[in-house]
């Protein structure tokens, strides 16, 4: 008579050790009552109360959305703009794993983590904007959706890309947890996940622009173009890398004790290299905008207030940061590279909000203005993302890939105590 196989020796003891280790890791590291923590905690608590009202009384109770303006700040900023900010993940992984530009390897994990959290929180923000949030599973289960819809493609791209990014980052989780065998398996899956993720990124970055191809009569002619998908894709490159520059400069100071020697010595060279790519892609983007403008013969539109607003975006937040990048690189004034990155990010925010909100239904007598509740919830989403990013960086080998060595065979709780 066949007998049941015995349990794996040491499995339960290892599970208990990991549980104790995880409880210890949940405890805060560093000061708790800091100005940043107090302000962001107040924002998130307020947002939680707002969301209770939103889900019990409907969107109209806390937002200024309407049938004319069904997409507001939660879509225009959290999704349409936020996804562009997360573009650095697919660009950096392409540079490192496909082009073998090893100089940028020290920032891969931080960039992928930022991209994963951005998609996780911004995709989660979609639930806030749906009148019937439970219908978000329709594209997955095949209930009442059209496979030819751009939204269907974007939904699946989001889901698959978040999975790919999780696989890309999973070796860091395995190192942190001490799962050495799992780490080897997950590392072997990285290249495939990177290639799959890059393919998905190019599709959904342009797919977000393709959503507005169907709004020809609603979007102002200065912002509408059949090349919107290409413009969204190109802009995601310099938007994502500008976010990497800004985020890297901040984490390099705030988490200085977690930064490894490779990143410490290469930081400035990495910033300069990414800045060159930003300048180049800004030039490509600006050239495409000029070509579209000339081809569509939009000169008469510049005489209006909308024309002046369009010039503010193109000249002040596209041409100016491009010139600032070039000047800083040529003169060696590296401090200006951060200012150029910030100006570039402001330009992306302006462009995406122009397309999705400001210049959308520009002819309407009543304009959409986000309510204070919408602004607070958006700030809460950003705050929560920063809290999670900080928790992970302070514990996992993100900025220093040698923080947890594979050859360290000590029990989890022993390593935690020694750290």
N, C-alpha and C positions, 0 to 999 in steps of 0.2 A: 504493500500500500504506500502510495507516494506521500511524503511528508512535506509540509510547508517549509520553504527555505528560511533559515534564521535571518533575523535583521542584521543589517550591516554593522559590524562591531564599531562602537564609538560614534554612531550616527547621532543618537540622542544626546550624548554628552557634548558633541560638537555643536549641535543645534542649541543647547542650553548656553554654551560658551558664546555663541554668536548673538543670542538674545541679550545676554548680559553686556556684551560689547556694544550692541545697538542702543541699549538703554543709556549706557555711558556716553555715547556719541550724541544722543539727543540733547543732553544738557548743554546750555549755552557756554560758549567759550569767549571770554573777555567780558567787558562791561555790558550790563543790560540797560541801565538807565542813561542812555546817550541821547542827545538831541535828535539824531536821525531815527533811532528806535521809537522814541516817544511820538514824534510827528507822524511817522509812517503807521505806527500802531493806531493812532487816533483816526487817520484816514481810512484804514482798513475796517475799523470798528464802525465808523460812520457809514461806509459803503455796505457793510453787512446789513445794517438796518435798512438802508435804501433798497437793497435787493430783496429783503423780506417783503417790503411794500410792492416792489416790482412784480414778484411772483405770486402775490396774493390779489393784487388789484389791477395788474396788467401794465403794459408798456406806457400807456398814456398817463399813468399816475406819477411817473418820475421823469419822463422824457418829453421832448417837443416833437417827436416823430408824428407823421401823419400819412395819409394815403398819397399825398404829393411827394413827401420826403420819407420814404420807408427806411432809408439808410442814413444814419447819422454819425455821430462821433465814434460810437462803438465799432462801427464797420470802417469808417473812413480813416480813423487813426489806428485802432487796435489791430485791424486786419490788413487793410490795403497798404498802410504805411509801415506797420510793424513787420510784415513779411519782407519788405524791402530791407529793413534794418538787419534782418536775420540772414541776408544773402551772403555775408562773409563766410559762413560755414561751407557752402558748396564751392566757393571760389578758393579758399585756403586749402581744403582737402584735395581739390583738383591740382593745385600747385604742388602739394607735397607728395601725394600718392600716385599721381599720373605723370606730372612733369618732373618729379623727383627733385624739387627745389628744397633741399634739406635745411636751408637757412631758416625756413618758416616752421619747421617741425615743432619747436618749443611752444608755439601758440595754438597748435591744432586742437588740443583737448579743451582749452578755454573757449576757443571759437565754436567748436561743435557743441559744447555745453550751452553757450549763450544762444546758439541757433535752436537747439532742442527746446530749451525753456521758453524761448520766444514763440515758437510754434505751439507749444503746449498751452501757454497762457492765452495767446491771441486766438487760437482755435477754441479754447474754452470760453473766450469772450463772445463767440458766436452764439452760445446758448443764451446769453443775456439779451440778445437782440431778436431772437426768434419768438414770435407770438405764441407758438406751440413748441417749446423746446424739445419735447419728446419725439418730434418728427425728425430730429437730427440723425436718427439711425436709418432713415429711409434709404439713403444711398447705399447703405451696407447690406440691409436685408432684402433690398429689391422691391420695396413697396412704393408704388406711385412715383416713379421718377423716370426721366427720359435720358437714355444713354447718350444722346446727342447734345445734351445740355452742357454748357461750359461749367456751370456750378457743379454738375455731377463729376466732371473731370477734376476740378479743383478740390472737391471733397475727398476723392480717392487719393489724389496726389498728396494732400495734407496728411492723411492717415498713413500712407506708405512711407512718406518722407520722415515723419516722426519716428516710425519704426526703424528706418535705416539709420537715423542719427542716434537712436538709442543703442543700436548695435555698435556704431562707431565709438561711442563713449563707454560702452560696457567693459572694456579691459580695465579702465580706471576704477570702476566699481568692483571688479573682481580682485584687483590689487588691494584695494582698501579693505575688502572683506576677508582677504587671505585665501581666496579660491584659486589656487595656482593652476590646477588642471583646466578649470573653466576659462581662466584667462588665456591659456594657450589656444583653446578652441575659438574663443571670441576674437582673438587677434588674427587668427586665420580667416575669419569672416569679414575682416575690416575692408579689404580692397574691394570685394564684391559689393558690400554695402555702400562704399564710397561711389563706385561707378553707378550703381542703381540710384543713389541719392542725387548725384549730379544730373542724371537724366530727368528725374522728377522735378528738380529745382528749375531747370530751364523751361520745363513745360508749365509749371504752375505760376512762376514769376510772370511769364508772358500771358498765361491764362487769366490772371487778374486784370490785365489790360484788355484782354479780349472780351471781358464782361461788358465793357463800355462801348464796344463796337455796335451793340444793339441799341445804344442811346443816342444815335446821331441827331435826332431832333431835340433832345433834352440837354445835350452838352454844348457849351459855347463853341463856335467854330474855331476859336484860337486854340482850344485844347483838344478838339476832336480831330482824329486822324486815323486812317486805316493802318497806320504804323504804330498805334498805341501799344500793341503787344511787344513789338521790338523795343520801343522806348522804355517800357516797364522792365524788360529783361536787362537792357544795358544799364539803366539807372540802378538796378539792384546790385550791380557789381561795385560801383563806387559808393553806394549807400552802405552796403555791407562792410566794405573795407574801411570806410570812414568810422563806422561803429566799432570795428576792431581796433582802430587807432585810438579812439577816445576811451573805449573800455580798457584797452591794454595800458594806457597811460595812467588811468585811475587805479586799476588793480596793482600796477607796478609799485604804487605808493602805499595804498591802503593795506595790501597783503604782502608787503615787502618781505616779511619773515617766512612766507610760503614760496617765494619765487626761487626757482632753482638756478644753479650757476650758469647753465646754458642760456636761459632766458635773460638772466641778468646781464650777461656780456653781449648778447645779440640784440637786445631790446631796441637800441637806437637804429641799428642797421635794418631791423625788421620794419620799424616805423618809416624809414626813408624808402625802403623798397615798396611797401604798400602805398606810400604817397605817390610814387612814380606811376603806379598802376591807376590810382585814382585820377591823377592828372590826365593820363592817356584816355581813360574811359569817359571822363568829363568832356574831353575834346571830341570824341566820337559822338557822344550824346548831343553836344551843342551843334555839331555839324549836321546831324540828322534833323534836329529841330529847325535849323536854318533852311535845309533842303525842303522840308515839308512846308515851311512858311512861304518860301518862294514859289514852290510848285503849285500850292493852293491859291496863290495870289491874294494874300491876306493883308496887303498894305493898307487898304481903306479902313480896316478894323482897328488900326493903331490910333486913329483919331478919337476914339471913345475912351471912357474911363476904364473899360475892360482892357483896352489896348495898353494903357499905362500900367495896369496891374500885371499884365502879361510880361511887359518889359522888366518889371521889378523881379519877377521870377527868373527870367532868362538871363538878364544882365547881372542883377544883384546876387543871385543865388546859384548861378551856373558858371557864367564867364568869370565872375570875380573870384570864387574859390579855386577855379582852375588856374587863374593867374597867380593866386596866392600860393598854391602848391608849387608852381614852377619857380616863383621868386624865392621861396623858402629853400627849395632844393638847390638852386643855383648859388644863393648867397650863403648857404650853410647855417641859416637861422632856423634851427630845428624846432624852436618853440612855436614858430608860426605854423608849423604843420598841424598842431592840435587845433589852432584857431581855424585853419582851412577845413579841417574835418568837421568841426562844429558847424561852420557856415554851410558846408555841403549837406549835413543832416537837416539843418533848418530848411534848405532848399527842397529836399525830398519831402519833408512834411508839407511844405507849401504846395508843391506840385500835386501830391496825392490828394490833399484836401481840396485843391482847386478842381481836380477831375471828379472826385466823388461827392463833394458837398458844395463848395463855393460857386463854381461855374456850372453846377448841375441845376437845371431848371432856372437859369439865370434871368429869364424873362418873367418869372412868377411875381405877382404883386406882393405876396407874403413870403418872406425868406425864413429858412430854417436857422435857428440859433440854438446851440446845445444848452440844455438846462444845467444848473449847478450840480444837480444829482448825477448827470452824465459825466461831468468833468471829475467829480469825486470818485466815481467808480473806475474811470480810466486811470486816475492816479493810484487807486488801490491795486489795480491789476499790475501796474509797473512796480509798485512797492512790494507786492507779494513775490514777483519775479526776482527782485533784487535780494529779498530775504532768503529765498531758496538758493540762489546763486552763491550768496555768501556762506550759507550753511555747508554747501558742497565743497567750495573752495577751501574752507577752513579744516576740512576733514579728509578729503580725497586727494590723490596725487594728480592735480590738475595743472598747476603752475610749475610743479617740479615732478617730473615723471619718475624720479628716483626716491620720492618720499617713502614709498613702500616697496621694498626690494623683493623680487620673486624668490630669492634664495632664503628669505627670512622665514624659517619654519616654526618660529615660536607660536604658542597659542594666541588667539586673538586678544584675549584680555591681558596677556602679558605684554603684547606690543602696545596696547592702548595705555597701560600703566607707564611703560617706559617712555612713551611719547609725552 
